[in-house]
Amino acid sequence: MLSMRPPSTTLSRPLIWPRRGRLGGAAAPQYVSAAAPAPALEPAAPPESVSFPILVNGCTGNMGLSVAEAAALRGLHLVPVSFSSREKVEKTIQVGQTDIQIYGPSKREDVVSSIADEFPDVIVVDYTGPNSVNCKQFNLVIFSIH
């Protein structure tokens, strides 16, 4: 077992720890090499991006907007629709390169059915109240991803 304590002096002969150079009180490793310096490593290629449709509800709030922005930065495909729990909110916001149309609860039935047809593999992230998106088509979309 590795211990940070000095060796016990109860032994017949005390163990002496090798000293290292000190840098500001912390142990500083010392390296000596006669070999030529190693060539600089090239950065690894970034992993292939994964993109799937993601619908973020509640983009009018801080959390929904932050998640939508993070998804856009990671290269996910934002569905250009979001729902709000407020009734009279129909407006458009821009997240990354996507213009997202915000709808209130009264428009949800018509809009959700078209989303389910156009984006069958959509993942829904919801930051709204339960009454704004509680409809049959949306529940089918949510349960189809499990």
Chimera marker file (.cmm) of the C-alpha trace (Angstrom):
<marker_set name="trace">
<marker id="1" x="0.000" y="0.000" z="0.000" r="1" g="1" b="0" radius="0.5"/>
<marker id="2" x="1.304" y="3.435" z="-0.907" r="1" g="1" b="0" radius="0.5"/>
<marker id="3" x="1.570" y="5.832" z="2.002" r="1" g="1" b="0" radius="0.5"/>
<marker id="4" x="2.367" y="9.510" z="2.054" r="1" g="1" b="0" radius="0.5"/>
<marker id="5" x="3.779" y="9.289" z="5.571" r="1" g="1" b="0" radius="0.5"/>
<marker id="6" x="7.503" y="8.959" z="6.138" r="1" g="1" b="0" radius="0.5"/>
<marker id="7" x="8.669" y="5.460" z="7.037" r="1" g="1" b="0" radius="0.5"/>
<marker id="8" x="8.376" y="4.421" z="10.628" r="1" g="1" b="0" radius="0.5"/>
<marker id="9" x="11.569" y="4.770" z="12.700" r="1" g="1" b="0" radius="0.5"/>
<marker id="10" x="10.743" y="1.804" z="14.921" r="1" g="1" b="0" radius="0.5"/>
<marker id="11" x="12.740" y="-0.457" z="12.644" r="1" g="1" b="0" radius="0.5"/>
<marker id="12" x="16.261" y="-1.427" z="13.609" r="1" g="1" b="0" radius="0.5"/>
<marker id="13" x="17.593" y="0.642" z="10.734" r="1" g="1" b="0" radius="0.5"/>
<marker id="14" x="15.661" y="3.718" z="9.558" r="1" g="1" b="0" radius="0.5"/>
<marker id="15" x="14.699" y="3.735" z="5.889" r="1" g="1" b="0" radius="0.5"/>
<marker id="16" x="15.961" y="6.701" z="3.930" r="1" g="1" b="0" radius="0.5"/>
<marker id="17" x="13.716" y="8.111" z="1.248" r="1" g="1" b="0" radius="0.5"/>
<marker id="18" x="15.464" y="9.368" z="-1.852" r="1" g="1" b="0" radius="0.5"/>
<marker id="19" x="15.358" y="13.139" z="-2.105" r="1" g="1" b="0" radius="0.5"/>
<marker id="20" x="14.021" y="14.959" z="-5.093" r="1" g="1" b="0" radius="0.5"/>
<marker id="21" x="14.381" y="18.555" z="-6.086" r="1" g="1" b="0" radius="0.5"/>
<marker id="22" x="11.816" y="20.889" z="-4.577" r="1" g="1" b="0" radius="0.5"/>
<marker id="23" x="9.753" y="23.444" z="-6.402" r="1" g="1" b="0" radius="0.5"/>
<marker id="24" x="7.810" y="25.730" z="-4.098" r="1" g="1" b="0" radius="0.5"/>
<marker id="25" x="7.655" y="23.079" z="-1.402" r="1" g="1" b="0" radius="0.5"/>
<marker id="26" x="6.261" y="20.399" z="-3.742" r="1" g="1" b="0" radius="0.5"/>
<marker id="27" x="8.340" y="17.538" z="-5.020" r="1" g="1" b="0" radius="0.5"/>
<marker id="28" x="9.597" y="18.252" z="-8.527" r="1" g="1" b="0" radius="0.5"/>
<marker id="29" x="10.597" y="15.255" z="-10.634" r="1" g="1" b="0" radius="0.5"/>
<marker id="30" x="14.018" y="15.387" z="-12.228" r="1" g="1" b="0" radius="0.5"/>
<marker id="31" x="14.491" y="13.996" z="-15.731" r="1" g="1" b="0" radius="0.5"/>
<marker id="32" x="17.776" y="13.355" z="-17.467" r="1" g="1" b="0" radius="0.5"/>
<marker id="33" x="17.903" y="11.860" z="-20.929" r="1" g="1" b="0" radius="0.5"/>
<marker id="34" x="20.584" y="11.475" z="-23.566" r="1" g="1" b="0" radius="0.5"/>
<marker id="35" x="18.032" y="10.492" z="-26.201" r="1" g="1" b="0" radius="0.5"/>
<marker id="36" x="16.824" y="12.879" z="-28.871" r="1" g="1" b="0" radius="0.5"/>
<marker id="37" x="13.612" y="14.667" z="-27.974" r="1" g="1" b="0" radius="0.5"/>
<marker id="38" x="10.483" y="12.821" z="-29.000" r="1" g="1" b="0" radius="0.5"/>
<marker id="39" x="8.593" y="14.247" z="-31.975" r="1" g="1" b="0" radius="0.5"/>
<marker id="40" x="5.485" y="16.219" z="-31.130" r="1" g="1" b="0" radius="0.5"/>
<marker id="41" x="2.351" y="14.134" z="-31.156" r="1" g="1" b="0" radius="0.5"/>
<marker id="42" x="-0.344" y="15.070" z="-33.606" r="1" g="1" b="0" radius="0.5"/>
<marker id="43" x="-3.763" y="15.602" z="-32.069" r="1" g="1" b="0" radius="0.5"/>
<marker id="44" x="-6.146" y="12.712" z="-32.525" r="1" g="1" b="0" radius="0.5"/>
<marker id="45" x="-8.895" y="13.133" z="-35.058" r="1" g="1" b="0" radius="0.5"/>
<marker id="46" x="-12.142" y="14.173" z="-33.411" r="1" g="1" b="0" radius="0.5"/>
<marker id="47" x="-14.770" y="11.442" z="-33.184" r="1" g="1" b="0" radius="0.5"/>
<marker id="48" x="-17.410" y="11.417" z="-35.857" r="1" g="1" b="0" radius="0.5"/>
<marker id="49" x="-20.219" y="13.672" z="-34.811" r="1" g="1" b="0" radius="0.5"/>
<marker id="50" x="-23.472" y="12.120" z="-33.776" r="1" g="1" b="0" radius="0.5"/>
<marker id="51" x="-26.506" y="14.000" z="-34.930" r="1" g="1" b="0" radius="0.5"/>
<marker id="52" x="-30.101" y="13.221" z="-34.160" r="1" g="1" b="0" radius="0.5"/>
<marker id="53" x="-33.175" y="15.435" z="-33.939" r="1" g="1" b="0" radius="0.5"/>
<marker id="54" x="-33.742" y="16.975" z="-30.527" r="1" g="1" b="0" radius="0.5"/>
<marker id="55" x="-36.746" y="19.048" z="-29.536" r="1" g="1" b="0" radius="0.5"/>
<marker id="56" x="-36.241" y="21.296" z="-26.511" r="1" g="1" b="0" radius="0.5"/>
<marker id="57" x="-39.449" y="22.571" z="-24.944" r="1" g="1" b="0" radius="0.5"/>
<marker id="58" x="-39.346" y="25.651" z="-22.753" r="1" g="1" b="0" radius="0.5"/>
<marker id="59" x="-36.803" y="27.617" z="-24.798" r="1" g="1" b="0" radius="0.5"/>
<marker id="60" x="-38.310" y="30.822" z="-23.392" r="1" g="1" b="0" radius="0.5"/>
<marker id="61" x="-36.771" y="29.976" z="-20.003" r="1" g="1" b="0" radius="0.5"/>
<marker id="62" x="-33.121" y="29.965" z="-18.963" r="1" g="1" b="0" radius="0.5"/>
<marker id="63" x="-32.731" y="26.189" z="-18.638" r="1" g="1" b="0" radius="0.5"/>
<marker id="64" x="-34.451" y="25.319" z="-21.906" r="1" g="1" b="0" radius="0.5"/>
<marker id="65" x="-32.480" y="27.942" z="-23.804" r="1" g="1" b="0" radius="0.5"/>
<marker id="66" x="-29.181" y="26.796" z="-22.253" r="1" g="1" b="0" radius="0.5"/>
<marker id="67" x="-29.830" y="23.165" z="-23.190" r="1" g="1" b="0" radius="0.5"/>
<marker id="68" x="-30.824" y="24.132" z="-26.744" r="1" g="1" b="0" radius="0.5"/>
<marker id="69" x="-27.640" y="26.197" z="-27.124" r="1" g="1" b="0" radius="0.5"/>
<marker id="70" x="-25.498" y="23.352" z="-25.764" r="1" g="1" b="0" radius="0.5"/>
<marker id="71" x="-27.145" y="20.890" z="-28.158" r="1" g="1" b="0" radius="0.5"/>
<marker id="72" x="-26.522" y="23.218" z="-31.098" r="1" g="1" b="0" radius="0.5"/>
<marker id="73" x="-22.862" y="23.654" z="-30.096" r="1" g="1" b="0" radius="0.5"/>
<marker id="74" x="-22.433" y="19.869" z="-29.974" r="1" g="1" b="0" radius="0.5"/>
<marker id="75" x="-23.789" y="19.527" z="-33.498" r="1" g="1" b="0" radius="0.5"/>
<marker id="76" x="-27.170" y="18.017" z="-32.703" r="1" g="1" b="0" radius="0.5"/>
<marker id="77" x="-30.036" y="18.748" z="-35.074" r="1" g="1" b="0" radius="0.5"/>
<marker id="78" x="-32.468" y="21.086" z="-33.296" r="1" g="1" b="0" radius="0.5"/>
<marker id="79" x="-36.092" y="20.686" z="-34.317" r="1" g="1" b="0" radius="0.5"/>
<marker id="80" x="-37.234" y="24.213" z="-35.255" r="1" g="1" b="0" radius="0.5"/>
<marker id="81" x="-40.212" y="24.050" z="-32.872" r="1" g="1" b="0" radius="0.5"/>
<marker id="82" x="-40.604" y="24.510" z="-29.126" r="1" g="1" b="0" radius="0.5"/>
<marker id="83" x="-43.576" y="24.691" z="-26.786" r="1" g="1" b="0" radius="0.5"/>
<marker id="84" x="-44.204" y="27.055" z="-23.918" r="1" g="1" b="0" radius="0.5"/>
<marker id="85" x="-46.668" y="26.861" z="-21.046" r="1" g="1" b="0" radius="0.5"/>
<marker id="86" x="-47.781" y="30.430" z="-21.802" r="1" g="1" b="0" radius="0.5"/>
<marker id="87" x="-50.723" y="30.752" z="-24.150" r="1" g="1" b="0" radius="0.5"/>
<marker id="88" x="-49.891" y="33.933" z="-26.098" r="1" g="1" b="0" radius="0.5"/>
<marker id="89" x="-46.211" y="33.426" z="-26.789" r="1" g="1" b="0" radius="0.5"/>
<marker id="90" x="-46.015" y="32.761" z="-30.529" r="1" g="1" b="0" radius="0.5"/>
<marker id="91" x="-42.625" y="34.095" z="-31.511" r="1" g="1" b="0" radius="0.5"/>
<marker id="92" x="-39.359" y="32.955" z="-33.046" r="1" g="1" b="0" radius="0.5"/>
<marker id="93" x="-35.981" y="32.745" z="-31.320" r="1" g="1" b="0" radius="0.5"/>
<marker id="94" x="-32.622" y="31.908" z="-32.859" r="1" g="1" b="0" radius="0.5"/>
<marker id="95" x="-30.434" y="29.221" z="-31.332" r="1" g="1" b="0" radius="0.5"/>
<marker id="96" x="-27.205" y="28.719" z="-33.221" r="1" g="1" b="0" radius="0.5"/>
<marker id="97" x="-28.157" y="28.569" z="-36.889" r="1" g="1" b="0" radius="0.5"/>
<marker id="98" x="-31.737" y="27.420" z="-36.199" r="1" g="1" b="0" radius="0.5"/>
<marker id="99" x="-34.806" y="29.650" z="-35.990" r="1" g="1" b="0" radius="0.5"/>
<marker id="100" x="-37.115" y="28.032" z="-33.440" r="1" g="1" b="0" radius="0.5"/>
<marker id="101" x="-40.828" y="28.814" z="-33.531" r="1" g="1" b="0" radius="0.5"/>
<marker id="102" x="-42.373" y="28.914" z="-30.034" r="1" g="1" b="0" radius="0.5"/>
<marker id="103" x="-45.993" y="27.721" z="-29.673" r="1" g="1" b="0" radius="0.5"/>
<marker id="104" x="-48.422" y="27.864" z="-26.764" r="1" g="1" b="0" radius="0.5"/>
<marker id="105" x="-50.474" y="24.907" z="-25.474" r="1" g="1" b="0" radius="0.5"/>
<marker id="106" x="-53.451" y="25.569" z="-27.777" r="1" g="1" b="0" radius="0.5"/>
<marker id="107" x="-51.403" y="24.774" z="-30.929" r="1" g="1" b="0" radius="0.5"/>
<marker id="108" x="-49.768" y="21.628" z="-29.592" r="1" g="1" b="0" radius="0.5"/>
<marker id="109" x="-52.039" y="18.973" z="-31.186" r="1" g="1" b="0" radius="0.5"/>
<marker id="110" x="-51.500" y="20.173" z="-34.746" r="1" g="1" b="0" radius="0.5"/>
<marker id="111" x="-47.800" y="20.887" z="-34.385" r="1" g="1" b="0" radius="0.5"/>
<marker id="112" x="-46.880" y="17.701" z="-32.510" r="1" g="1" b="0" radius="0.5"/>
<marker id="113" x="-48.461" y="15.424" z="-35.110" r="1" g="1" b="0" radius="0.5"/>
<marker id="114" x="-46.408" y="17.067" z="-37.860" r="1" g="1" b="0" radius="0.5"/>
<marker id="115" x="-43.235" y="16.769" z="-35.754" r="1" g="1" b="0" radius="0.5"/>
<marker id="116" x="-43.841" y="13.048" z="-35.176" r="1" g="1" b="0" radius="0.5"/>
<marker id="117" x="-44.239" y="12.548" z="-38.939" r="1" g="1" b="0" radius="0.5"/>
<marker id="118" x="-41.210" y="14.608" z="-39.950" r="1" g="1" b="0" radius="0.5"/>
<marker id="119" x="-38.833" y="13.532" z="-37.148" r="1" g="1" b="0" radius="0.5"/>
<marker id="120" x="-39.734" y="9.948" z="-36.118" r="1" g="1" b="0" radius="0.5"/>
<marker id="121" x="-36.534" y="9.518" z="-34.047" r="1" g="1" b="0" radius="0.5"/>
<marker id="122" x="-36.870" y="12.795" z="-32.149" r="1" g="1" b="0" radius="0.5"/>
<marker id="123" x="-35.654" y="13.038" z="-28.574" r="1" g="1" b="0" radius="0.5"/>
<marker id="124" x="-37.695" y="15.444" z="-26.468" r="1" g="1" b="0" radius="0.5"/>
<marker id="125" x="-36.213" y="17.490" z="-23.636" r="1" g="1" b="0" radius="0.5"/>
<marker id="126" x="-38.975" y="19.242" z="-21.738" r="1" g="1" b="0" radius="0.5"/>
<marker id="127" x="-38.632" y="22.228" z="-19.395" r="1" g="1" b="0" radius="0.5"/>
<marker id="128" x="-42.290" y="23.275" z="-19.438" r="1" g="1" b="0" radius="0.5"/>
<marker id="129" x="-45.248" y="22.661" z="-17.179" r="1" g="1" b="0" radius="0.5"/>
<marker id="130" x="-47.194" y="19.420" z="-17.664" r="1" g="1" b="0" radius="0.5"/>
<marker id="131" x="-50.202" y="21.122" z="-19.254" r="1" g="1" b="0" radius="0.5"/>
<marker id="132" x="-48.259" y="22.556" z="-22.193" r="1" g="1" b="0" radius="0.5"/>
<marker id="133" x="-47.250" y="19.304" z="-23.901" r="1" g="1" b="0" radius="0.5"/>
<marker id="134" x="-49.486" y="16.623" z="-22.427" r="1" g="1" b="0" radius="0.5"/>
<marker id="135" x="-50.988" y="15.136" z="-25.576" r="1" g="1" b="0" radius="0.5"/>
<marker id="136" x="-51.256" y="11.663" z="-27.088" r="1" g="1" b="0" radius="0.5"/>
<marker id="137" x="-48.898" y="12.123" z="-30.029" r="1" g="1" b="0" radius="0.5"/>
<marker id="138" x="-46.156" y="13.544" z="-27.852" r="1" g="1" b="0" radius="0.5"/>
<marker id="139" x="-46.395" y="10.680" z="-25.378" r="1" g="1" b="0" radius="0.5"/>
<marker id="140" x="-46.010" y="8.191" z="-28.245" r="1" g="1" b="0" radius="0.5"/>
<marker id="141" x="-42.913" y="10.007" z="-29.431" r="1" g="1" b="0" radius="0.5"/>
<marker id="142" x="-41.422" y="9.984" z="-25.940" r="1" g="1" b="0" radius="0.5"/>
<marker id="143" x="-42.105" y="6.296" z="-25.328" r="1" g="1" b="0" radius="0.5"/>
<marker id="144" x="-40.801" y="5.231" z="-28.741" r="1" g="1" b="0" radius="0.5"/>
<marker id="145" x="-37.234" y="6.166" z="-27.776" r="1" g="1" b="0" radius="0.5"/>
<marker id="146" x="-36.975" y="3.848" z="-24.763" r="1" g="1" b="0" radius="0.5"/>
<link id1="1" id2="2" r="1" g="1" b="0" radius="0.2"/>
<link id1="2" id2="3" r="1" g="1" b="0" radius="0.2"/>
<link id1="3" id2="4" r="1" g="1" b="0" radius="0.2"/>
<link id1="4" id2="5" r="1" g="1" b="0" radius="0.2"/>
<link id1="5" id2="6" r="1" g="1" b="0" radius="0.2"/>
<link id1="6" id2="7" r="1" g="1" b="0" radius="0.2"/>
<link id1="7" id2="8" r="1" g="1" b="0" radius="0.2"/>
<link id1="8" id2="9" r="1" g="1" b="0" radius="0.2"/>
<link id1="9" id2="10" r="1" g="1" b="0" radius="0.2"/>
<link id1="10" id2="11" r="1" g="1" b="0" radius="0.2"/>
<link id1="11" id2="12" r="1" g="1" b="0" radius="0.2"/>
<link id1="12" id2="13" r="1" g="1" b="0" radius="0.2"/>
<link id1="13" id2="14" r="1" g="1" b="0" radius="0.2"/>
<link id1="14" id2="15" r="1" g="1" b="0" radius="0.2"/>
<link id1="15" id2="16" r="1" g="1" b="0" radius="0.2"/>
<link id1="16" id2="17" r="1" g="1" b="0" radius="0.2"/>
<link id1="17" id2="18" r="1" g="1" b="0" radius="0.2"/>
<link id1="18" id2="19" r="1" g="1" b="0" radius="0.2"/>
<link id1="19" id2="20" r="1" g="1" b="0" radius="0.2"/>
<link id1="20" id2="21" r="1" g="1" b="0" radius="0.2"/>
<link id1="21" id2="22" r="1" g="1" b="0" radius="0.2"/>
<link id1="22" id2="23" r="1" g="1" b="0" radius="0.2"/>
<link id1="23" id2="24" r="1" g="1" b="0" radius="0.2"/>
<link id1="24" id2="25" r="1" g="1" b="0" radius="0.2"/>
<link id1="25" id2="26" r="1" g="1" b="0" radius="0.2"/>
<link id1="26" id2="27" r="1" g="1" b="0" radius="0.2"/>
<link id1="27" id2="28" r="1" g="1" b="0" radius="0.2"/>
<link id1="28" id2="29" r="1" g="1" b="0" radius="0.2"/>
<link id1="29" id2="30" r="1" g="1" b="0" radius="0.2"/>
<link id1="30" id2="31" r="1" g="1" b="0" radius="0.2"/>
<link id1="31" id2="32" r="1" g="1" b="0" radius="0.2"/>
<link id1="32" id2="33" r="1" g="1" b="0" radius="0.2"/>
<link id1="33" id2="34" r="1" g="1" b="0" radius="0.2"/>
<link id1="34" id2="35" r="1" g="1" b="0" radius="0.2"/>
<link id1="35" id2="36" r="1" g="1" b="0" radius="0.2"/>
<link id1="36" id2="37" r="1" g="1" b="0" radius="0.2"/>
<link id1="37" id2="38" r="1" g="1" b="0" radius="0.2"/>
<link id1="38" id2="39" r="1" g="1" b="0" radius="0.2"/>
<link id1="39" id2="40" r="1" g="1" b="0" radius="0.2"/>
<link id1="40" id2="41" r="1" g="1" b="0" radius="0.2"/>
<link id1="41" id2="42" r="1" g="1" b="0" radius="0.2"/>
<link id1="42" id2="43" r="1" g="1" b="0" radius="0.2"/>
<link id1="43" id2="44" r="1" g="1" b="0" radius="0.2"/>
<link id1="44" id2="45" r="1" g="1" b="0" radius="0.2"/>
<link id1="45" id2="46" r="1" g="1" b="0" radius="0.2"/>
<link id1="46" id2="47" r="1" g="1" b="0" radius="0.2"/>
<link id1="47" id2="48" r="1" g="1" b="0" radius="0.2"/>
<link id1="48" id2="49" r="1" g="1" b="0" radius="0.2"/>
<link id1="49" id2="50" r="1" g="1" b="0" radius="0.2"/>
<link id1="50" id2="51" r="1" g="1" b="0" radius="0.2"/>
<link id1="51" id2="52" r="1" g="1" b="0" radius="0.2"/>
<link id1="52" id2="53" r="1" g="1" b="0" radius="0.2"/>
<link id1="53" id2="54" r="1" g="1" b="0" radius="0.2"/>
<link id1="54" id2="55" r="1" g="1" b="0" radius="0.2"/>
<link id1="55" id2="56" r="1" g="1" b="0" radius="0.2"/>
<link id1="56" id2="57" r="1" g="1" b="0" radius="0.2"/>
<link id1="57" id2="58" r="1" g="1" b="0" radius="0.2"/>
<link id1="58" id2="59" r="1" g="1" b="0" radius="0.2"/>
<link id1="59" id2="60" r="1" g="1" b="0" radius="0.2"/>
<link id1="60" id2="61" r="1" g="1" b="0" radius="0.2"/>
<link id1="61" id2="62" r="1" g="1" b="0" radius="0.2"/>
<link id1="62" id2="63" r="1" g="1" b="0" radius="0.2"/>
<link id1="63" id2="64" r="1" g="1" b="0" radius="0.2"/>
<link id1="64" id2="65" r="1" g="1" b="0" radius="0.2"/>
<link id1="65" id2="66" r="1" g="1" b="0" radius="0.2"/>
<link id1="66" id2="67" r="1" g="1" b="0" radius="0.2"/>
<link id1="67" id2="68" r="1" g="1" b="0" radius="0.2"/>
<link id1="68" id2="69" r="1" g="1" b="0" radius="0.2"/>
<link id1="69" id2="70" r="1" g="1" b="0" radius="0.2"/>
<link id1="70" id2="71" r="1" g="1" b="0" radius="0.2"/>
<link id1="71" id2="72" r="1" g="1" b="0" radius="0.2"/>
<link id1="72" id2="73" r="1" g="1" b="0" radius="0.2"/>
<link id1="73" id2="74" r="1" g="1" b="0" radius="0.2"/>
<link id1="74" id2="75" r="1" g="1" b="0" radius="0.2"/>
<link id1="75" id2="76" r="1" g="1" b="0" radius="0.2"/>
<link id1="76" id2="77" r="1" g="1" b="0" radius="0.2"/>
<link id1="77" id2="78" r="1" g="1" b="0" radius="0.2"/>
<link id1="78" id2="79" r="1" g="1" b="0" radius="0.2"/>
<link id1="79" id2="80" r="1" g="1" b="0" radius="0.2"/>
<link id1="80" id2="81" r="1" g="1" b="0" radius="0.2"/>
<link id1="81" id2="82" r="1" g="1" b="0" radius="0.2"/>
<link id1="82" id2="83" r="1" g="1" b="0" radius="0.2"/>
<link id1="83" id2="84" r="1" g="1" b="0" radius="0.2"/>
<link id1="84" id2="85" r="1" g="1" b="0" radius="0.2"/>
<link id1="85" id2="86" r="1" g="1" b="0" radius="0.2"/>
<link id1="86" id2="87" r="1" g="1" b="0" radius="0.2"/>
<link id1="87" id2="88" r="1" g="1" b="0" radius="0.2"/>
<link id1="88" id2="89" r="1" g="1" b="0" radius="0.2"/>
<link id1="89" id2="90" r="1" g="1" b="0" radius="0.2"/>
<link id1="90" id2="91" r="1" g="1" b="0" radius="0.2"/>
<link id1="91" id2="92" r="1" g="1" b="0" radius="0.2"/>
<link id1="92" id2="93" r="1" g="1" b="0" radius="0.2"/>
<link id1="93" id2="94" r="1" g="1" b="0" radius="0.2"/>
<link id1="94" id2="95" r="1" g="1" b="0" radius="0.2"/>
<link id1="95" id2="96" r="1" g="1" b="0" radius="0.2"/>
<link id1="96" id2="97" r="1" g="1" b="0" radius="0.2"/>
<link id1="97" id2="98" r="1" g="1" b="0" radius="0.2"/>
<link id1="98" id2="99" r="1" g="1" b="0" radius="0.2"/>
<link id1="99" id2="100" r="1" g="1" b="0" radius="0.2"/>
<link id1="100" id2="101" r="1" g="1" b="0" radius="0.2"/>
<link id1="101" id2="102" r="1" g="1" b="0" radius="0.2"/>
<link id1="102" id2="103" r="1" g="1" b="0" radius="0.2"/>
<link id1="103" id2="104" r="1" g="1" b="0" radius="0.2"/>
<link id1="104" id2="105" r="1" g="1" b="0" radius="0.2"/>
<link id1="105" id2="106" r="1" g="1" b="0" radius="0.2"/>
<link id1="106" id2="107" r="1" g="1" b="0" radius="0.2"/>
<link id1="107" id2="108" r="1" g="1" b="0" radius="0.2"/>
<link id1="108" id2="109" r="1" g="1" b="0" radius="0.2"/>
<link id1="109" id2="110" r="1" g="1" b="0" radius="0.2"/>
<link id1="110" id2="111" r="1" g="1" b="0" radius="0.2"/>
<link id1="111" id2="112" r="1" g="1" b="0" radius="0.2"/>
<link id1="112" id2="113" r="1" g="1" b="0" radius="0.2"/>
<link id1="113" id2="114" r="1" g="1" b="0" radius="0.2"/>
<link id1="114" id2="115" r="1" g="1" b="0" radius="0.2"/>
<link id1="115" id2="116" r="1" g="1" b="0" radius="0.2"/>
<link id1="116" id2="117" r="1" g="1" b="0" radius="0.2"/>
<link id1="117" id2="118" r="1" g="1" b="0" radius="0.2"/>
<link id1="118" id2="119" r="1" g="1" b="0" radius="0.2"/>
<link id1="119" id2="120" r="1" g="1" b="0" radius="0.2"/>
<link id1="120" id2="121" r="1" g="1" b="0" radius="0.2"/>
<link id1="121" id2="122" r="1" g="1" b="0" radius="0.2"/>
<link id1="122" id2="123" r="1" g="1" b="0" radius="0.2"/>
<link id1="123" id2="124" r="1" g="1" b="0" radius="0.2"/>
<link id1="124" id2="125" r="1" g="1" b="0" radius="0.2"/>
<link id1="125" id2="126" r="1" g="1" b="0" radius="0.2"/>
<link id1="126" id2="127" r="1" g="1" b="0" radius="0.2"/>
<link id1="127" id2="128" r="1" g="1" b="0" radius="0.2"/>
<link id1="128" id2="129" r="1" g="1" b="0" radius="0.2"/>
<link id1="129" id2="130" r="1" g="1" b="0" radius="0.2"/>
<link id1="130" id2="131" r="1" g="1" b="0" radius="0.2"/>
<link id1="131" id2="132" r="1" g="1" b="0" radius="0.2"/>
<link id1="132" id2="133" r="1" g="1" b="0" radius="0.2"/>
<link id1="133" id2="134" r="1" g="1" b="0" radius="0.2"/>
<link id1="134" id2="135" r="1" g="1" b="0" radius="0.2"/>
<link id1="135" id2="136" r="1" g="1" b="0" radius="0.2"/>
<link id1="136" id2="137" r="1" g="1" b="0" radius="0.2"/>
<link id1="137" id2="138" r="1" g="1" b="0" radius="0.2"/>
<link id1="138" id2="139" r="1" g="1" b="0" radius="0.2"/>
<link id1="139" id2="140" r="1" g="1" b="0" radius="0.2"/>
<link id1="140" id2="141" r="1" g="1" b="0" radius="0.2"/>
<link id1="141" id2="142" r="1" g="1" b="0" radius="0.2"/>
<link id1="142" id2="143" r="1" g="1" b="0" radius="0.2"/>
<link id1="143" id2="144" r="1" g="1" b="0" radius="0.2"/>
<link id1="144" id2="145" r="1" g="1" b="0" radius="0.2"/>
<link id1="145" id2="146" r="1" g="1" b="0" radius="0.2"/>
</marker_set>
